[in-house]
Structure formats: structure tokens, C-alpha cells
Amino acid sequence: MDNLRFEWTNTHDVNFHSLLEKLDNIQDEIEPLKPQLGDSTFDDLDQILDVLLVFDNDKPIACAALQKQQSEMLGTICRVLVNEDYRGKGIAQKLISTIEQQASKRGMHFLDAQIWTKNKNSIRAFEKVGYKKYDLLIKEHLETRELGTSLYKQIDKLEKEK
């Protein structure tokens, strides 16, 4: 784990897209209706401000992104993925905290993350770093209600606590 490198990039990065493909496959396994609901149910690449990649040597192994919302005070952490071989090593928490710092620099006061309710590992990763959850009705489609989980955290306290 000594060879991990965190690097800021944008949505056009080929390494980001290779990780997004893996993330989409995982989401398809978690939520089989996703193909019928359309792409990027929770986030739109056009709304992403910053992308953070993690490399082990030169291999991309994790990513997360900061998405803007209508209110300048609110952002969303989206497209979080840590390759299976690297889970349980604190990488997700480091990704989230680094995105929080970037959001704070951009003047955001609150962050949220919207996750399929069945994605328990991702929900736990956010809860470990202080996010609180509330359930939310994501979409109604084909007479089926898809329940997601939204988590939020006030980050403007981060600077005061340091």
C-alpha cells in the first residue's frame, strides 16, 4: 500500500472511464433494473467538477468524484469505487475525506451521496466517516419503486475542527 498515489483529473481521463465501466457492472449486479432506468441514475458526468483517482504504482484502483448541485453550498460525492482487491484498507475513507476537502475549498457546506440501498458496503464506508443516512424514493419505473439511500454530512465544520 506504500505505492498508492492520489491524483486529481477530469471526466475525460481514460483511467476514470475504465473504473466507471467496472462500477457500472457492479451497479448492474446490485440493481438489475438499472439498464431499464437509464444511465447514471444518481449522477451526470456533465455535472462533475473534480475526479480523484488512486493508483497502485501505475494501475488505477479507485476513484471518486465531486458533483455540483443547484445550490453552491451543496455537492455530491459520486462514482466511488475501490477495486475488490483493495477494499478494507481505508482507501474509500481517504477518497471521501479528500473529496470533502476539495468541496470545502469550493465553498460547499454540505455533501451527500446517493447509493442503491442494496449496496451495503458503500453505505458503511460513508457512515464510517460521519455521514448520516435517510431513505429516499429514487424513481418509479415499470410500476416498481426503487428505494435508494442518501447520506449527508455538513462539511463546513471541518475547517473549524482542525
Secondary structure, 3 states (H helix, E strand, C coil): CCCEEEEEECCCCHHHHHHHHHHHHHHHHHCCCHHHHCCCCCCCHHHEEEEEEEEECCEEEEEEEEEECCCCCEEEEEEEEECHHHCCCCHHHHHHHHHHHHHHHCCCCEEEEEEECCCHHHHHHHHHCCCEEEEEEEEEECCEEEEEEEEEEECCHHHHHC
